[in-house]
Amino acid sequence: MGARNGSLTPPPGPPPSAAQVVRLLRHAQAVAREAMSHGHHPFGAVLVAADHETVLMTQGNVDGVNHAEAVLAREAAARYAPEVLWHCSLVTTVEPCAMCAGTQYWAHIGRVIYGLSESRLLELTGAHPENPTLDLPCRHVFQRGQKPIEVIGPVPEVEPEIAELHRQFWSSR
């Protein structure tokens, strides 16, 4: 990966089609539902290969510090070379928080795709003590770095589905 104003590594390749984005986000949503069924917060993440078809890893939320995206990014960095991860996409139901965006950045995953913005999540959860949402878009975190992480999201086609799962979950807490 090159320097910010020097020779930047090109973006991670052609983006997925709109249909692929929706399908992958629904896969992440299934992972989030599974996490919720085990008593965890309803967040799900999927690592997808450069072909936008091959799922390399999935991860549901663990707890307030081990978010789905951060755990997935750390595990991916342990399993795959940076050159491979740079061409992968981290697909997640909700926009990565600052911690998760930072972990993705250091893991060298070149693209993130998310369905629901963090600001929308904050509208749904309010000041819930289990989810003290940061109002810091992942784009802002990535812009401060030296690698051009591509961001796709929020995605209006799946946002209502993701929002409804969070509405159900957080209203019962």
N, CA, C and O of each residue as an XYZ file, in Angstrom:
692
protein
N       0.856     -1.172      0.000
C       0.000      0.000      0.000
C       0.897      1.229      0.000
O       1.828      1.322      0.800
N       0.627      2.146     -0.873
C       1.485      3.310     -1.027
C       1.114      4.444     -0.094
O       0.162      4.342      0.678
N       1.869      5.519     -0.171
C       1.638      6.691      0.671
C       0.427      7.477      0.188
O      -0.007      7.347     -0.956
N      -0.102      8.288      1.081
C      -1.320      9.057      0.794
C      -1.184      9.893     -0.460
O      -2.066      9.838     -1.318
N      -0.131     10.657     -0.604
C       0.018     11.522     -1.766
C       1.043     10.986     -2.749
O       1.381     11.655     -3.726
N       1.529      9.802     -2.499
C       2.496      9.191     -3.392
C       1.804      8.235     -4.339
O       0.763      8.554     -4.915
N       2.381      7.079     -4.492
C       1.829      6.095     -5.415
C       0.827      5.214     -4.684
O       1.195      4.175     -4.135
N      -0.416      5.618     -4.675
C      -1.460      4.843     -4.007
C      -1.700      3.539     -4.737
O      -1.688      3.481     -5.966
N      -1.914      2.518     -3.973
C      -2.345      1.260     -4.546
C      -3.722      1.499     -5.144
O      -4.557      2.163     -4.529
N      -3.967      0.974     -6.321
C      -5.291      1.200     -6.910
C      -6.396      0.627     -6.035
O      -6.146     -0.272     -5.232
N      -7.611      1.136     -6.181
C      -8.731      0.569     -5.423
C      -8.808     -0.939     -5.636
O      -8.189     -1.472     -6.557
N      -9.559     -1.615     -4.793
C      -9.527     -3.076     -4.778
C     -10.154     -3.790     -5.975
O     -10.406     -4.992     -5.882
N     -10.413     -3.128     -7.065
C     -10.977     -3.779     -8.237
C     -12.399     -3.330     -8.465
O     -12.928     -2.516     -7.708
N     -13.025     -3.859     -9.510
C     -14.389     -3.413     -9.811
C     -15.349     -3.738     -8.664
O     -15.266     -4.804     -8.055
N     -16.251     -2.811     -8.383
C     -17.197     -3.061     -7.293
C     -18.207     -4.135     -7.679
O     -18.380     -4.432     -8.861
N     -18.869     -4.713     -6.690
C     -19.923     -5.689     -6.984
C     -21.113     -4.996     -7.629
O     -21.285     -3.783     -7.502
N     -21.920     -5.769     -8.313
C     -23.152     -5.237     -8.901
C     -24.145     -4.921     -7.788
O     -23.988     -5.372     -6.653
N     -25.153     -4.150     -8.124
C     -26.201     -3.823     -7.142
C     -26.869     -5.093     -6.625
O     -27.161     -5.197     -5.434
N     -27.109     -6.044     -7.497
C     -27.739     -7.302     -7.078
C     -26.821     -8.077     -6.125
O     -27.293     -8.660     -5.149
N     -25.522     -8.085     -6.402
C     -24.585     -8.764     -5.508
C     -24.553     -8.081     -4.144
O     -24.518     -8.754     -3.114
N     -24.564     -6.752     -4.130
C     -24.546     -6.009     -2.863
C     -25.747     -6.402     -2.009
O     -25.599     -6.691     -0.822
N     -26.922     -6.412     -2.605
C     -28.137     -6.748     -1.859
C     -28.069     -8.187     -1.350
O     -28.402     -8.450     -0.194
N     -27.644     -9.107     -2.192
C     -27.551    -10.517     -1.789
C     -26.554    -10.687     -0.638
O     -26.827    -11.412      0.318
N     -25.412    -10.025     -0.731
C     -24.392    -10.139      0.314
C     -24.866     -9.509      1.622
O     -24.600    -10.045      2.698
N     -25.556     -8.390      1.540
C     -26.089     -7.769      2.759
C     -27.152     -8.646      3.408
O     -27.248     -8.691      4.635
N     -27.934     -9.328      2.620
C     -28.931    -10.252      3.194
C     -28.239    -11.447      3.852
O     -28.733    -11.984      4.843
N     -27.119    -11.853      3.310
C     -26.334    -12.909      3.958
C     -25.827    -12.405      5.316
O     -25.917    -13.119      6.315
N     -25.299    -11.189      5.351
C     -24.843    -10.607      6.624
C     -26.006    -10.467      7.603
O     -25.836    -10.647      8.808
N     -27.183    -10.145      7.079
C     -28.373    -10.028      7.933
C     -28.728    -11.386      8.558
O     -29.146    -11.445      9.714
N     -28.564    -12.466      7.801
C     -28.801    -13.806      8.353
C     -27.801    -14.107      9.473
O     -28.159    -14.731     10.472
N     -26.565    -13.671      9.312
C     -25.550    -13.846     10.359
C     -25.947    -13.039     11.599
O     -25.787    -13.511     12.725
N     -26.467    -11.820     11.391
C     -26.919    -10.984     12.507
C     -28.083    -11.644     13.246
O     -28.123    -11.630     14.477
N     -29.028    -12.219     12.505
C     -30.159    -12.917     13.133
C     -29.669    -14.089     13.971
O     -30.169    -14.331     15.069
N     -28.693    -14.809     13.446
C     -28.117    -15.945     14.173
C     -27.460    -15.466     15.468
O     -27.636    -16.083     16.519
N     -26.704    -14.369     15.396
C     -26.085    -13.805     16.608
C     -27.159    -13.441     17.625
O     -27.010    -13.716     18.815
N     -28.239    -12.825     17.158
C     -29.337    -12.427     18.035
C     -29.984    -13.654     18.682
O     -30.369    -13.612     19.851
N     -30.101    -14.730     17.931
C     -30.723    -15.946     18.474
C     -29.891    -16.546     19.612
O     -30.393    -17.338     20.410
N     -28.619    -16.161     19.674
C     -27.734    -16.628     20.750
C     -27.570    -15.578     21.847
O     -26.693    -15.696     22.702
N     -28.427    -14.542     21.814
C     -28.417    -13.532     22.862
C     -27.465    -12.369     22.635
O     -27.287    -11.532     23.520
N     -26.849    -12.308     21.456
C     -25.912    -11.229     21.145
C     -26.628    -10.100     20.405
O     -27.730    -10.283     19.888
N     -25.992     -8.945     20.363
C     -26.543     -7.830     19.585
C     -26.615     -8.227     18.106
O     -25.746     -8.956     17.629
N     -27.632     -7.765     17.375
C     -27.873     -8.228     16.000
C     -27.012     -7.535     14.940
O     -27.508     -6.741     14.141
N     -25.732     -7.846     14.950
C     -24.817     -7.344     13.933
C     -24.164     -8.546     13.279
O     -23.797     -9.505     13.957
N     -24.017     -8.498     11.963
C     -23.385     -9.594     11.240
C     -22.437     -9.061     10.191
O     -22.681     -8.020      9.582
N     -21.343     -9.794      9.985
C     -20.340     -9.414      8.992
C     -19.936    -10.632      8.175
O     -19.931    -11.762      8.665
N     -19.599    -10.372      6.923
C     -19.207    -11.412      5.981
C     -17.975    -10.907      5.226
O     -17.951     -9.760      4.779
N     -16.969    -11.744      5.082
C     -15.812    -11.410      4.255
C     -15.984    -12.112      2.916
O     -16.152    -13.330      2.857
N     -15.939    -11.334      1.848
C     -16.192    -11.857      0.506
C     -14.955    -11.660     -0.361
O     -14.321    -10.605     -0.330
N     -14.621    -12.687     -1.132
C     -13.460    -12.645     -2.017
C     -13.668    -11.645     -3.153
O     -14.758    -11.097     -3.322
N     -12.634    -11.423     -3.908
C     -12.645    -10.442     -4.996
C     -13.695    -10.741     -6.066
O     -14.101     -9.838     -6.798
N     -14.136    -11.987     -6.165
C     -15.154    -12.335     -7.173
C     -16.561    -11.916     -6.756
O     -17.506    -12.080     -7.529
N     -16.713    -11.379     -5.549
C     -17.998    -10.924     -4.987
C     -18.992    -12.068     -4.810
O     -20.186    -11.832     -4.623
N     -18.507    -13.290     -4.868
C     -19.361    -14.470     -4.729
C     -18.906    -15.385     -3.593
O     -19.731    -15.900     -2.839
N     -17.622    -15.581     -3.475
C     -17.068    -16.538     -2.527
C     -17.008    -15.933     -1.126
O     -16.315    -14.942     -0.893
N     -17.746    -16.544     -0.199
C     -17.722    -16.099      1.189
C     -16.562    -16.813      1.877
O     -16.519    -18.042      1.938
N     -15.623    -16.020      2.392
C     -14.445    -16.568      3.049
C     -14.652    -16.769      4.547
O     -14.116    -17.710      5.133
N     -15.434    -15.879      5.164
C     -15.664    -15.949      6.598
C     -16.971    -15.244      6.933
O     -17.424    -14.369      6.194
N     -17.575    -15.632      8.058
C     -18.723    -14.906      8.603
C     -18.494    -14.713     10.092
O     -17.767    -15.481     10.723
N     -19.118    -13.681     10.650
C     -18.956    -13.419     12.075
C     -20.138    -12.622     12.604
O     -20.477    -11.567     12.067
N     -20.757    -13.128     13.650
C     -21.781    -12.378     14.353
C     -21.164    -11.589     15.487
O     -20.006    -11.800     15.847
N     -21.940    -10.679     16.045
C     -21.451     -9.882     17.161
C     -21.180    -10.786     18.357
O     -21.915    -11.747     18.588
N     -20.136    -10.487     19.115
C     -19.784    -11.261     20.299
C     -20.222    -10.507     21.551
O     -20.977    -11.028     22.372
N     -19.736     -9.266     21.683
C     -20.099     -8.439     22.837
C     -19.778     -6.981     22.516
O     -19.461     -6.651     21.373
N     -19.858     -6.118     23.511
C     -19.693     -4.690     23.303
C     -18.304     -4.259     22.862
O     -18.130     -3.146     22.366
N     -17.320     -5.119     23.034
C     -15.958     -4.799     22.611
C     -15.550     -5.629     21.395
O     -14.734     -5.191     20.583
N     -16.109     -6.803     21.275
C     -15.795     -7.706     20.163
C     -16.920     -7.666     19.135
O     -17.727     -8.588     19.017
N     -16.938     -6.568     18.401
C     -17.955     -6.381     17.363
C     -17.687     -7.338     16.205
O     -16.549     -7.747     15.972
N     -18.734     -7.684     15.495
C     -18.627     -8.639     14.391
C     -17.535     -8.246     13.401
O     -16.732     -9.085     12.993
N     -17.505     -6.970     13.013
C     -16.553     -6.522     11.987
C     -15.110     -6.590     12.482
O     -14.216     -7.005     11.743
N     -14.884     -6.185     13.724
C     -13.518     -6.188     14.265
C     -13.004     -7.612     14.453
O     -11.851     -7.901     14.133
N     -13.845     -8.498     14.967
C     -13.430     -9.887     15.139
C     -13.127    -10.508     13.779
O     -12.110    -11.183     13.618
N     -14.005    -10.283     12.800
C     -13.797    -10.823     11.463
C     -12.497    -10.284     10.864
O     -11.718    -11.052     10.298
N     -12.252     -8.978     10.979
C     -11.049     -8.381     10.391
C      -9.781     -8.949     11.043
O      -8.805     -9.236     10.349
N      -9.792     -9.112     12.368
C      -8.617     -9.676     13.048
C      -8.371    -11.121     12.607
O      -7.236    -11.509     12.329
N      -9.445    -11.910     12.545
C      -9.306    -13.306     12.109
C      -8.853    -13.387     10.652
O      -8.026    -14.229     10.301
N      -9.390    -12.518      9.815
C      -8.998    -12.500      8.400
C      -7.518    -12.160      8.257
O      -6.814    -12.766      7.450
N      -7.047    -11.189      9.040
C      -5.636    -10.797      8.977
C      -4.719    -11.940      9.406
O      -3.591    -12.047      8.927
N      -5.200    -12.787     10.303
C      -4.407    -13.933     10.743
C      -4.389    -15.044      9.692
O      -3.442    -15.829      9.640
N      -5.428    -15.115      8.857
C      -5.556    -16.211      7.891
C      -5.066    -15.876      6.484
O      -4.596    -16.757      5.764
N      -5.172    -14.610      6.090
C      -4.909    -14.230      4.699
C      -3.848    -13.139      4.612
O      -3.711    -12.312      5.514
N      -3.110    -13.151      3.522
C      -2.091    -12.126      3.276
C      -2.769    -10.792      2.945
O      -3.873    -10.770      2.400
N      -2.101     -9.684      3.276
C      -2.664     -8.370      2.952
C      -3.006     -8.215      1.463
O      -3.990     -7.559      1.120
N      -2.206     -8.810      0.592
C      -2.456     -8.707     -0.850
C      -3.772     -9.375     -1.250
O      -4.413     -8.958     -2.215
N      -4.168    -10.391     -0.525
C      -5.454    -11.052     -0.778
C      -6.581    -10.207     -0.204
O      -7.578     -9.949     -0.877
N      -6.417     -9.778      1.044
C      -7.482     -9.025      1.719
C      -7.775     -7.695      1.043
O      -8.909     -7.218      1.083
N      -6.768     -7.092      0.424
C      -6.982     -5.802     -0.227
C      -8.064     -5.894     -1.307
O      -8.730     -4.900     -1.596
N      -8.243     -7.051     -1.891
C      -9.222     -7.240     -2.965
C     -10.541     -7.819     -2.458
O     -11.437     -8.116     -3.248
N     -10.655     -7.978     -1.147
C     -11.874     -8.509     -0.538
C     -12.796     -7.383     -0.084
O     -12.404     -6.218     -0.030
N     -14.013     -7.757      0.236
C     -14.998     -6.821      0.794
C     -15.468     -7.333      2.149
O     -15.750     -8.519      2.322
N     -15.546     -6.409      3.106
C     -16.172     -6.703      4.385
C     -17.608     -6.197      4.250
O     -17.845     -4.999      4.096
N     -18.547     -7.114      4.310
C     -19.966     -6.780      4.157
C     -20.600     -6.858      5.534
O     -20.488     -7.876      6.217
N     -21.264     -5.784      5.944
C     -21.794     -5.730      7.296
C     -23.157     -5.050      7.319
O     -23.440     -4.157      6.520
N     -23.977     -5.485      8.237
C     -25.338     -4.964      8.304
C     -25.377     -3.489      8.641
O     -26.180     -2.746      8.076
N     -24.518     -3.052      9.560
C     -24.507     -1.659     10.012
C     -23.120     -1.076      9.787
O     -22.115     -1.771      9.937
N     -23.070      0.181      9.432
C     -21.809      0.888      9.193
C     -20.817      0.624     10.324
O     -21.181      0.729     11.496
N     -19.579      0.285      9.996
C     -18.594      0.029     11.034
C     -18.343      1.262     11.905
O     -18.231      2.382     11.407
N     -18.260      1.029     13.208
C     -17.900      2.104     14.138
C     -16.416      2.432     13.934
O     -15.741      1.793     13.127
N     -15.927      3.407     14.652
C     -14.525      3.818     14.518
C     -13.573      2.662     14.839
O     -12.567      2.483     14.152
N     -13.883      1.877     15.876
C     -13.032      0.742     16.237
C     -12.982     -0.280     15.102
O     -11.910     -0.760     14.732
N     -14.142     -0.603     14.561
C     -14.210     -1.616     13.509
C     -13.583     -1.118     12.209
O     -12.904     -1.876     11.516
N     -13.808      0.150     11.877
C     -13.192      0.727     10.681
C     -11.672      0.711     10.817
O     -10.963      0.385      9.865
N     -11.177      1.063     11.998
C      -9.741      1.028     12.225
C      -9.174     -0.374     12.104
O      -8.096     -0.561     11.539
N      -9.884     -1.354     12.623
C      -9.427     -2.744     12.537
C      -9.428     -3.208     11.081
O      -8.502     -3.892     10.647
N     -10.458     -2.840     10.333
C     -10.501     -3.186      8.909
C      -9.328     -2.543      8.176
O      -8.677     -3.186      7.352
N      -9.063     -1.290      8.473
C      -7.961     -0.566      7.844
C      -6.639     -1.307      8.075
O      -5.881     -1.545      7.134
N      -6.370     -1.668      9.336
C      -5.108     -2.327      9.657
C      -5.048     -3.752      9.109
O      -3.960     -4.286      8.894
N      -6.197     -4.366      8.885
C      -6.227     -5.708      8.297
C      -6.035     -5.669      6.777
O      -5.824     -6.712      6.159
N      -6.105     -4.500      6.180
C      -5.912     -4.291      4.733
C      -7.077     -4.800      3.892
O      -6.878     -5.217      2.751
N      -8.292     -4.771      4.441
C      -9.467     -5.160      3.656
C      -9.885     -3.922      2.863
O     -10.205     -2.887      3.446
N      -9.880     -4.030      1.543
C      -9.979     -2.864      0.672
C     -11.345     -2.243      0.458
O     -11.441     -1.140     -0.081
N     -12.403     -2.925      0.866
C     -13.745     -2.375      0.628
C     -14.654     -2.754      1.786
O     -14.526     -3.836      2.359
N     -15.571     -1.858      2.127
C     -16.632     -2.163      3.077
C     -17.961     -1.869      2.403
O     -18.108     -0.888      1.674
N     -18.918     -2.734      2.662
C     -20.292     -2.573      2.170
C     -21.184     -2.671      3.392
O     -21.110     -3.650      4.136
N     -22.031     -1.665      3.612
C     -22.930     -1.732      4.762
C     -24.340     -1.313      4.358
O     -24.539     -0.566      3.400
N     -25.315     -1.819      5.121
C     -26.712     -1.565      4.807
C     -27.293     -0.361      5.508
O     -27.978      0.447      4.880
N     -27.037     -0.221      6.791
C     -27.653      0.806      7.641
C     -26.557      1.711      8.188
O     -25.536      1.219      8.670
N     -26.751      3.020      8.120
C     -25.729      3.942      8.633
C     -25.711      3.930     10.156
O     -26.703      3.598     10.804
N     -24.584      4.292     10.701
C     -24.451      4.362     12.161
C     -25.362      5.446     12.730
O     -25.893      5.294     13.830
N     -25.546      6.538     11.989
C     -26.446      7.599     12.470
C     -27.892      7.102     12.524
O     -28.644      7.484     13.421
N     -28.284      6.256     11.575
C     -29.633      5.666     11.600
C     -29.762      4.690     12.769
O     -30.811      4.619     13.410
N     -28.696      3.939     13.045
C     -28.710      3.040     14.198
C     -28.924      3.836     15.479
O     -29.681      3.417     16.355
N     -28.268      4.967     15.586
C     -28.426      5.814     16.763
C     -29.876      6.274     16.908
O     -30.394      6.333     18.024
N     -30.537      6.599     15.797
C     -31.960      6.957     15.847
C     -32.793      5.812     16.406
O     -33.748      6.037     17.150
N     -32.431      4.584     16.047
C     -33.194      3.413     16.475
C     -32.924      3.024     17.926
O     -33.829      2.566     18.623
N     -31.691      3.202     18.384
C     -31.328      2.746     19.730
C     -31.360      3.856     20.772
O     -31.457      3.585     21.969
N     -31.280      5.096     20.323
C     -31.220      6.199     21.273
C     -29.963      6.094     22.114
O     -28.923      5.637     21.640
N     -30.064      6.512     23.343
C     -28.905      6.491     24.246
C     -28.862      5.183     25.025
O     -28.653      5.193     26.238
N     -29.053      4.083     24.356
C     -29.068      2.784     25.016
C     -27.690      2.486     25.608
O     -26.685      2.592     24.904
N     -27.627      2.114     26.887
C     -26.323      1.887     27.524
C     -25.528      0.731     26.918
O     -24.306      0.688     27.062
N     -26.199     -0.208     26.242
C     -25.487     -1.321     25.611
C     -24.962     -0.959     24.231
O     -24.213     -1.732     23.634
N     -25.344      0.203     23.717
C     -24.926      0.583     22.372
C     -24.669      2.089     22.295
O     -25.403      2.812     21.621
N     -23.624      2.562     22.987
C     -23.327      3.996     22.954
C     -22.674      4.387     21.630
O     -21.461      4.576     21.540
N     -23.515      4.499     20.615
C     -23.075      4.718     19.242
C     -22.240      5.993     19.095
O     -22.589      7.046     19.628
N     -21.143      5.875     18.369
C     -20.320      7.031     18.021
C     -20.861      7.640     16.731
O     -21.191      6.912     15.795
N     -20.952      8.936     16.673
C     -21.380      9.589     15.438
C     -20.130      9.954     14.641
O     -19.769     11.125     14.523
N     -19.476      8.921     14.096
C     -18.246      9.096     13.331
C     -18.302      8.155     12.129
O     -17.955      6.980     12.247
N     -18.732      8.656     10.991
C     -18.851      7.791      9.813
C     -17.524      7.110      9.459
O     -16.452      7.695      9.614
N     -17.617      5.880      8.987
C     -16.409      5.133      8.637
C     -15.638      5.828      7.519
O     -14.414      5.720      7.453
N     -16.335      6.533      6.647
C     -15.640      7.271      5.587
C     -14.647      8.275      6.183
O     -13.555      8.464      5.648
N     -15.026      8.910      7.281
C     -14.137      9.878      7.922
C     -12.907      9.188      8.499
O     -11.799      9.718      8.418
N     -13.100      8.005      9.080
C     -11.966      7.248      9.622
C     -11.017      6.882      8.482
O      -9.809      7.093      8.589
N     -11.555      6.336      7.394
C     -10.718      5.899      6.278
C     -10.014      7.075      5.590
O      -8.880      6.934      5.131
N     -10.672      8.222      5.517
C     -10.066      9.394      4.869
C      -8.815      9.866      5.595
O      -7.971     10.533      4.997
N      -8.684      9.532      6.869
C      -7.515      9.947      7.642
C      -6.331      9.007      7.434
O      -5.227      9.276      7.908
N      -6.562      7.907      6.727
C      -5.504      6.927      6.507
C      -4.765      7.144      5.196
O      -4.993      8.123      4.486
N      -3.883      6.213      4.895
C      -3.044      6.300      3.705
C      -3.446      5.324      2.610
O      -2.783      5.236      1.576
N      -4.533      4.591      2.834
C      -4.998      3.616      1.846
C      -6.410      4.001      1.416
O      -7.220      4.412      2.248
N      -6.708      3.873      0.139
C      -8.043      4.249     -0.354
C      -9.081      3.144     -0.155
O      -9.420      2.438     -1.104
N      -9.585      2.989      1.062
C     -10.619      1.993      1.341
C     -11.911      2.459      0.665
O     -12.350      3.590      0.870
N     -12.507      1.594     -0.128
C     -13.761      1.927     -0.810
C     -14.933      1.664      0.135
O     -14.947      0.664      0.854
N     -15.913      2.566      0.129
C     -17.089      2.434      0.989
C     -18.339      2.433      0.116
O     -18.542      3.334     -0.698
N     -19.171      1.413      0.294
C     -20.480      1.333     -0.362
C     -21.520      1.249      0.744
O     -21.524      0.296      1.524
N     -22.388      2.226      0.816
C     -23.436      2.204      1.828
C     -23.810      3.607      2.235
O     -23.056      4.545      1.975
N     -24.945      3.772      2.860
C     -25.963      2.750      3.142
C     -26.675      2.311      1.868
O     -26.605      2.980      0.837
N     -27.357      1.185      1.959
C     -28.030      0.591      0.806
C     -29.536      0.592      1.064
O     -30.028     -0.206      1.862
N     -30.270      1.482      0.395
C     -31.707      1.641      0.662
C     -32.540      0.373      0.473
O     -33.564      0.212      1.136
N     -32.125     -0.523     -0.412
C     -32.908     -1.738     -0.671
C     -33.005     -2.651      0.545
O     -33.994     -3.368      0.694
N     -32.009     -2.638      1.409
C     -32.022     -3.533      2.582
C     -32.137     -2.788      3.904
O     -32.338     -3.407      4.949
N     -32.014     -1.480      3.868
C     -32.049     -0.704      5.108
C     -33.294     -0.977      5.950
O     -33.164     -1.128      7.165
N     -34.506     -1.048      5.366
C     -35.691     -1.318      6.198
C     -35.639     -2.670      6.917
O     -36.088     -2.777      8.058
N     -35.100     -3.699      6.265
C     -34.995     -5.026      6.886
C     -34.051     -4.989      8.084
O     -34.341     -5.548      9.142
N     -32.934     -4.329      7.897
C     -31.942     -4.247      8.974
C     -32.493     -3.398     10.118
O     -32.341     -3.747     11.288
N     -33.129     -2.290      9.772
C     -33.707     -1.410     10.799
C     -34.759     -2.149     11.617
O     -34.816     -1.988     12.836
N     -35.587     -2.950     10.968
C     -36.639     -3.678     11.680
C     -36.061     -4.674     12.678
O     -36.576     -4.807     13.787
N     -35.000     -5.373     12.296
C     -34.364     -6.312     13.220
C     -33.840     -5.563     14.448
O     -33.986     -6.035     15.576
N     -33.239     -4.409     14.228
C     -32.727     -3.617     15.352
C     -33.863     -3.042     16.187
O     -33.765     -2.998     17.414
N     -34.927     -2.606     15.551
C     -36.094     -2.103     16.292
C     -36.608     -3.184     17.240
O     -36.844     -2.924     18.420
N     -36.777     -4.395     16.717
C     -37.245     -5.519     17.531
C     -36.310     -5.793     18.695
O     -36.747     -5.941     19.837
N     -35.034     -5.857     18.401
C     -34.053     -6.209     19.425
C     -33.963     -5.153     20.510
O     -34.082     -5.476     21.692
N     -33.756     -3.899     20.136
C     -33.492     -2.857     21.119
C     -34.740     -2.474     21.915
O     -34.624     -2.012     23.050
N     -35.914     -2.657     21.347
C     -37.122     -2.342     22.105
C     -37.377     -3.355     23.230
O     -38.102     -3.070     24.184
N     -36.780     -4.521     23.104
C     -36.956     -5.561     24.130
C     -35.865     -5.513     25.200
O     -35.885     -6.334     26.118
N     -34.936     -4.601     25.116
C     -33.804     -4.545     26.061
C     -34.100     -3.564     27.178
O     -33.272     -3.376     28.070
